[in-house]
Amino acid sequence: MFLLLSRSFLMEKIKTVIFGGSFDPIHLGHISLASEVVGSGLADEVWFVVSPQNPHKEACRLSDENIRLQMVQLAIEGNEKFKASDFEFNLPRPSYTISTLSVLEKEFPDREFILLVGADNWKKFDKWYRHEEILARYEIIVYPRDNSDVPELPDGVIWLQAKLHDVSSTQIRELVVNGGCISGLVPPAVEKFINQNNLYRC
Ligand code: ATP
């Protein structure tokens, strides 16, 4: 019994990076960043946590959450290091990061959760709800979002010098509206899904 307990205590937790976003749609910039996170050895897995539709915001501005989730699933199919998560769909809203992390931690005690934050959001991190608690309880990986200098980072916050792919979901939605080509910007399965479902046409 003691041996079993001490063995499970000693077992390394699965380092799981939480990559939150609207993913409307997911694109190769997101995928490439997640690949760099895993490739760097900083994490074992990346979970793409799709943010839910905000019922208080204009619904037509954001595609349905299940459609966005489906596109993430298509984009990462076959990659066992990546997971599409609808975890926040069932949490009280607004879904604050600290609440999501706390619930995840309880539900998956075999995992250590790490937050992935772009340098643009890191600049505003001190405005986040209960940011000090996030810093105290979780590791954070910050990655570049523009060409600005590497920010000063406190203990527990790691800089990942990831290569940036100059693509955004806004650019993809605009290209589709204007009849442009999005291949090479999203995974082929996502491009097919967008076309088959007439997404972003107006
Ligand atoms: P939108 O253009 O609609 O604002 P987006 O392309 O920024 O969307 P989000 O779903 O908002 O995509 O992104 C989720 C996270 O991914 C955000 O933190 C965002 O900063 C980051 N991100 C977006 N584009 C890239 C990219 N090309 N490379 C790395 N990270 C990105």
Residues whose N, C-alpha, C, O or C-beta is under 5 A from the ligand:
A	BS01	ATP	G20 G21 S22 F23 D24 G29 H30 L33 G118 H165 D166 V167 S168 S169 T170
